[in-house]
Amino acid sequence: MKTVQVGGVTFGAGKMKICVPVCAKTLSEALEAVRKIHTTPADLIEWRLDYFEEDILSAAKAVFEAADPLPVLCTFRTKAEGGEREIAPEDYFALNEALAVLGAPMLDLELMLCRAHEERARQAIDALHEKGAVLVLSNHDFEKTPPRAVLVERYAQMRDLNADLPKIAVMPQSQRDVMVLLSAMTEASAGGAPLIGISMGELGKVTRVRGGAFGSVMTFASKGKASAPGQIDAETLASML
Ligand SMILES: O=C1C[C@@](O)(C(=O)O)C[C@@H](O)[C@@H]1O
């Protein structure tokens, strides 16, 4: 498998990397959450910016420094894709560019927002890469699992937009849906291209543990507040992996 390096973390080599989200409203809550994550086997931290109620850019350096040596994935998850807050598209791209300037090691941009504002998105993506940030392009469906061909096509669109790590998280309604996601991941990662795939909820838990066998290089686990249905506690997941 091709690898993607972020600080001391090599995605695509060895086991799936464990990412633990921080869903804090204030900087002091975020620092406390980061401290707790350091006691877990997490490989990296996701800072969910849509939960944060203080000034993101003023807090960013303190969060990155507290997390060190773990890299931080900065994610503003929009309401449309299951997040806490709305944001105007220009503010969204500008925020991500500013975070890259401040040294964010990894950033998550949503595929649908990027496609709806493609020219602006490509400009932002180039700017993030110029600053050395690793880009996760993501897509979520908290209701259902779209057909396999749609999922494969979305992974391809993410690669076309220069994603380093394309990511899809969808909700299964049946066991078959879990297999639809795994099958789409297998096709989209053929040839060794790394990606991330998650089937959420109870039914999908198997993908959070065994997704690595189907091309997934990262899995999300919880410490305290989970950021999505089906997330497994970080220590438990590490022992399962
Ligand atoms: O995209 C994802 C994956 C996720 O939704 C999950 O299912 O674990 C959790 C989110 O915090 C993250 O941004």
The ligand as an SDF file (V2000), in Angstrom:
LIG
                    3D

 13 13  0  0  0  0  0  0  0  0999 V2000
  -15.6890   11.7190    9.5320 O   0  0  0  0  0  0  0  0  0  0  0  0
  -15.5560   11.3370   10.6580 C   0  0  0  0  0  0  0  0  0  0  0  0
  -15.8430    9.9650   11.0190 C   0  0  0  0  0  0  0  0  0  0  0  0
  -16.8920    9.8990   12.0960 C   0  0  0  0  0  0  0  0  0  0  0  0
  -18.1230   10.3320   11.5710 O   0  0  0  0  0  0  0  0  0  0  0  0
  -17.0910    8.4300   12.5460 C   0  0  0  0  0  0  0  0  0  0  0  0
  -18.0230    7.8130   12.0760 O   0  0  0  0  0  0  0  0  0  0  0  0
  -16.2990    7.9560   13.3700 O   0  0  0  0  0  0  0  0  0  0  0  0
  -16.4510   10.7590   13.2650 C   0  0  0  0  0  0  0  0  0  0  0  0
  -16.1830   12.1980   12.8620 C   0  0  0  0  0  0  0  0  0  0  0  0
  -15.6950   12.9350   13.9870 O   0  0  0  0  0  0  0  0  0  0  0  0
  -15.1780   12.2470   11.7620 C   0  0  0  0  0  0  0  0  0  0  0  0
  -15.0360   13.5660   11.2910 O   0  0  0  0  0  0  0  0  0  0  0  0
  1  2  2  0
  2  3  1  0
  2 12  1  0
  3  4  1  0
  4  5  1  0
  4  6  1  0
  4  9  1  0
  6  7  2  0
  6  8  1  0
  9 10  1  0
 10 11  1  0
 10 12  1  0
 12 13  1  0
M  END
$$$$
